[in-house]
């Protein structure tokens, strides 16, 4: 329960379930609780169970989870991501608990596994419900995890729009030495190869060479940071790229961006993409995973083929060169967010799912 997309979904879900009907606890199997878990415990009184699983298959973890489920007399156990789901599925037997699974995204590149072919069809059919966060994720579960498509339903992630803090934004602009003439391109993501921030660095170099006064804002931290910083120096972008490191309130930085960029090789339903849309920041994203189900190309944002630097540059320049098109696109994106990706809509669908059969 540190900062991440899945963890944000869990927080939004818990915060929007009907309090007179649902009582929630969280079990973390990779240590913790992290920052989001601590916030939920502090602000909402949510009970957090945490244990660090051992390498390989951890039988003791199954017993630990089984004990929690039996003692809590839970009606539903909801496993987020495959490994937590598998351990929870093994632990829920003989407890009378219904099992729900949500797949939040896929690895890149995806692959077939022999064990999955034999195990997953039975696990799927013996579970109460299977959920994918996009149609693309649903198709991947069927193809790579051998789960029956007819049993997988799609529930899109939803968020409560973050509020903007103009005073804080002005303070950050001063700290980062952003001038009124700077065009701020940015992204919010873990600095990881799958997020492909390297593409943004080379694109920034080309835009500056063409005379666009762009600054690139990379919000987040991760294993790729040192490599990206080296690349920025090699491209002579030391003064044009800002590495903010991890930020507890990334929405404060989203508000500074003229364009939000998401060049990932794979995505489920990006929470920061939804946040950008909710704040009226125009978005340009790679055409992967569930992103095309969020961004309508040339209507609510721009899509480009993964790794296509020319496609990315064309989209950026279109927005920068045509302010009226940019304004119309951000308005359309905001409306689409309100209609389809609110936390209330997501929670209502999960509530109905939890209550089926009661």
DOMI-930114 format. One record per residue (C-alpha): x, y, z. Coordinates in steps of 0.25 Angstrom, whole numbers. Layout:
BEGIN
ATOM      xx      yy      zz
ATOM       X       Y       Z
...
***
This chain:
BEGIN
ATOM      xx      yy      zz
ATOM       0       0       0
ATOM      11      10      -4
ATOM       8      20     -15
ATOM       4      13     -28
ATOM      -8      12     -38
ATOM     -14      -1     -31
ATOM     -12       5     -18
ATOM     -19      18     -22
ATOM     -31      10     -27
ATOM     -32       2     -14
ATOM     -32      16      -7
ATOM     -43      21     -16
ATOM     -51       9     -15
ATOM     -51       8       0
ATOM     -54      23       1
ATOM     -66      22      -8
ATOM     -73       9      -3
ATOM     -86      11       5
ATOM     -81      12      19
ATOM     -95       7      25
ATOM     -93      -6      17
ATOM     -78      -9      16
ATOM     -67     -10      26
ATOM     -53     -12      20
ATOM     -39     -17      24
ATOM     -26     -18      16
ATOM     -16     -30      16
ATOM      -3     -26       9
ATOM       6     -38       5
ATOM      19     -30       2
ATOM      22     -23      15
ATOM      16     -10      18
ATOM       8      -3      21
ATOM      13       8      11
ATOM       9      23      11
ATOM      -6      20       5
ATOM      -8       9      16
ATOM      -3      18      27
ATOM     -13      29      22
ATOM     -25      20      22
ATOM     -21      15      36
ATOM     -20      29      41
ATOM     -31      36      34
ATOM     -42      25      33
ATOM     -38      15      44
ATOM     -36       4      33
ATOM     -29      -8      39
ATOM     -16     -12      32
ATOM     -10     -26      32
ATOM       4     -27      27
ATOM      13     -38      24
ATOM      26     -40      16
ATOM      24     -52       7
ATOM      37     -61       5
ATOM      43     -64      -8
ATOM      37     -76     -16
ATOM      23     -81     -12
ATOM      20     -77       3
ATOM      11     -87      10
ATOM      12     -79      23
ATOM       6     -67      16
ATOM      -6     -76      12
ATOM      -8     -80      26
ATOM      -7     -65      31
ATOM     -17     -60      21
ATOM     -27     -72      24
ATOM     -26     -68      39
ATOM     -29     -54      36
ATOM     -41     -58      27
ATOM     -47     -68      38
ATOM     -45     -58      49
ATOM     -51     -46      42
ATOM     -63     -55      36
ATOM     -62     -47      23
ATOM     -73     -48      13
ATOM     -64     -44       1
ATOM     -49     -45      -1
ATOM     -44     -36     -13
ATOM     -30     -40     -18
ATOM     -24     -28     -26
ATOM     -13     -33     -36
ATOM     -10     -48     -39
ATOM      -1     -52     -28
ATOM      -9     -46     -16
ATOM     -21     -52     -23
ATOM     -15     -66     -24
ATOM     -11     -66      -9
ATOM     -25     -61      -5
ATOM     -32     -71     -13
ATOM     -24     -82      -7
ATOM     -27     -76       7
ATOM     -42     -74       5
ATOM     -45     -89       4
ATOM     -54     -94      16
ATOM     -57     -80      20
ATOM     -71     -78      13
ATOM     -64     -65       7
ATOM     -67     -61      -8
ATOM     -54     -58     -16
ATOM     -53     -46     -25
ATOM     -41     -43     -34
ATOM     -37     -30     -41
ATOM     -26     -30     -51
ATOM     -20     -16     -52
ATOM     -10     -17     -63
ATOM       0     -27     -71
ATOM      15     -29     -72
ATOM      22     -24     -84
ATOM      24     -32     -92
ATOM      13     -42     -88
ATOM      15     -57     -89
ATOM       8     -70     -88
ATOM      11     -79     -76
ATOM       9     -94     -76
ATOM       5     -94     -61
ATOM      -6     -84     -64
ATOM     -12     -92     -75
ATOM     -15    -104     -65
ATOM     -18     -96     -52
ATOM     -25     -83     -56
ATOM     -37     -88     -63
ATOM     -41     -96     -50
ATOM     -37     -84     -41
ATOM     -46     -75     -50
ATOM     -58     -83     -50
ATOM     -58     -85     -35
ATOM     -57     -70     -32
ATOM     -69     -62     -30
ATOM     -65     -51     -40
ATOM     -53     -47     -49
ATOM     -51     -32     -53
ATOM     -42     -26     -63
ATOM     -40     -11     -63
ATOM     -41     -10     -78
ATOM     -45     -18     -90
ATOM     -30     -19     -94
ATOM     -27     -25     -80
ATOM     -39     -34     -81
ATOM     -34     -40     -94
ATOM     -20     -42     -88
ATOM     -26     -50     -77
ATOM     -33     -59     -87
ATOM     -21     -61     -96
ATOM     -10     -61     -86
ATOM     -16     -66     -73
ATOM     -26     -75     -79
ATOM     -38     -70     -72
ATOM     -52     -71     -78
ATOM     -55     -58     -85
ATOM     -70     -60     -82
ATOM     -67     -59     -67
ATOM     -58     -46     -68
ATOM     -65     -33     -67
ATOM     -59     -19     -69
ATOM     -60      -8     -58
ATOM     -52       4     -62
ATOM     -43      11     -51
ATOM     -49      23     -45
ATOM     -44      35     -37
ATOM     -49      47     -29
ATOM     -43      59     -36
ATOM     -31      65     -29
ATOM     -33      79     -25
ATOM     -23      90     -30
ATOM     -16      99     -20
ATOM     -12     111     -28
ATOM      -3     116     -16
ATOM       5     103     -16
ATOM       6     103     -31
ATOM      12     117     -31
ATOM      22     113     -20
ATOM      26     100     -28
ATOM      28     109     -41
ATOM      37     118     -33
ATOM      45     106     -27
ATOM      47     100     -41
ATOM      50     113     -47
ATOM      39     112     -58
ATOM      37     125     -65
ATOM      24     130     -72
ATOM      30     127     -85
ATOM      33     112     -82
ATOM      24     102     -89
ATOM      23      91     -78
ATOM      22      77     -83
ATOM      22      66     -73
ATOM      18      52     -67
ATOM      15      46     -54
ATOM      20      32     -53
ATOM      30      22     -47
ATOM      44      24     -54
ATOM      44      10     -60
ATOM      48       5     -74
ATOM      33       1     -76
ATOM      29      15     -75
ATOM      39      19     -86
ATOM      42      33     -81
ATOM      55      32     -90
ATOM      46      35    -102
ATOM      42      49     -95
ATOM      56      53     -94
ATOM      59      51    -108
ATOM      46      58    -112
ATOM      50      70    -103
ATOM      63      71    -110
ATOM      57      72    -124
ATOM      46      82    -119
ATOM      56      91    -114
ATOM      65      90    -126
ATOM      52      94    -134
ATOM      50     107    -125
ATOM      40     102    -116
ATOM      43     107    -101
ATOM      39      94     -95
ATOM      43      89     -81
ATOM      41      75     -77
ATOM      36      71     -64
ATOM      38      57     -59
ATOM      30      54     -46
ATOM      34      42     -39
ATOM      45      33     -35
ATOM      50      19     -38
ATOM      61      10     -43
ATOM      63      17     -57
ATOM      66      31     -51
ATOM      81      30     -52
ATOM      81      25     -66
ATOM      71      36     -70
ATOM      79      47     -63
ATOM      91      42     -71
ATOM      83      43     -84
ATOM      79      57     -81
ATOM      93      62     -79
ATOM      97      55     -92
ATOM      86      62     -99
ATOM      90      76     -92
ATOM      77      77     -86
ATOM      82      79     -71
ATOM      74      93     -71
ATOM      62      88     -79
ATOM      58      75     -71
ATOM      54      75     -56
ATOM      54      62     -48
ATOM      45      65     -36
ATOM      47      51     -29
ATOM      36      45     -22
ATOM      24      54     -19
ATOM      13      51      -9
ATOM       3      61     -16
ATOM       7      59     -31
ATOM      -6      67     -34
ATOM       1      80     -30
ATOM      11      77     -42
ATOM       0      73     -52
ATOM      -6      87     -50
ATOM       7      93     -56
ATOM       7      85     -68
ATOM       3      90     -82
ATOM       3      76     -87
ATOM       2      63     -80
ATOM      10      51     -87
ATOM       9      36     -85
ATOM      19      29     -94
ATOM      18      15     -87
ATOM      20       2     -94
ATOM       8      -4     -86
ATOM      -3       2     -77
ATOM     -16      -3     -71
ATOM     -24       9     -67
ATOM     -14      20     -63
ATOM     -19      28     -51
ATOM     -10      40     -54
ATOM     -16      40     -68
ATOM     -29      41     -62
ATOM     -24      52     -52
ATOM     -19      60     -63
ATOM     -32      59     -71
ATOM     -40      63     -58
ATOM     -31      76     -57
ATOM     -32      80     -71
ATOM     -18      77     -75
ATOM     -18      72     -90
ATOM     -12      58     -91
ATOM      -3      51    -102
ATOM      -1      36     -99
ATOM       4      23    -106
ATOM      -7      14    -112
ATOM      -5       3    -102
ATOM     -13      -6     -93
ATOM     -26       1     -88
ATOM     -21      15     -91
ATOM     -29      16    -105
ATOM     -42      13     -97
ATOM     -39      26     -88
ATOM     -34      35     -99
ATOM     -42      37    -112
ATOM     -31      41    -122
ATOM     -33      55    -127
ATOM     -45      57    -119
ATOM     -41      56    -104
ATOM     -26      55    -106
ATOM     -15      50    -116
ATOM     -11      35    -117
ATOM       2      31    -124
ATOM       8      17    -126
ATOM      17      12    -115
ATOM      32      17    -118
ATOM      28      26    -129
ATOM      36      39    -126
ATOM      31      45    -139
ATOM      16      43    -136
ATOM      19      48    -122
ATOM      25      61    -127
ATOM      14      63    -137
ATOM       3      62    -126
ATOM      11      72    -117
ATOM      13      82    -128
ATOM      -2      81    -132
ATOM      -6      85    -118
ATOM       5      96    -116
ATOM       2     102    -130
ATOM     -13     102    -129
ATOM     -18     108    -115
ATOM     -33     107    -119
ATOM     -32      92    -123
ATOM     -25      90    -109
ATOM     -36      97    -102
ATOM     -47      89    -109
ATOM     -39      76    -106
ATOM     -37      79     -91
ATOM     -52      82     -90
ATOM     -56      69     -97
ATOM     -46      61     -88
ATOM     -52      67     -75
ATOM     -66      63     -80
ATOM     -62      49     -83
ATOM     -56      48     -70
ATOM     -68      52     -63
ATOM     -77      43     -71
ATOM     -69      30     -69
ATOM     -57      30     -60
ATOM     -62      36     -46
ATOM     -59      28     -33
ATOM     -74      28     -30
ATOM     -77      20     -43
ATOM     -66      10     -40
ATOM     -70       8     -26
ATOM     -85       6     -30
ATOM     -81      -5     -40
ATOM     -72     -12     -29
ATOM     -83     -11     -19
ATOM     -93     -18     -28
ATOM     -83     -28     -31
ATOM     -80     -31     -16
ATOM     -95     -32     -13
ATOM     -99     -42     -24
ATOM    -104     -54     -18
ATOM    -107     -48      -4
***
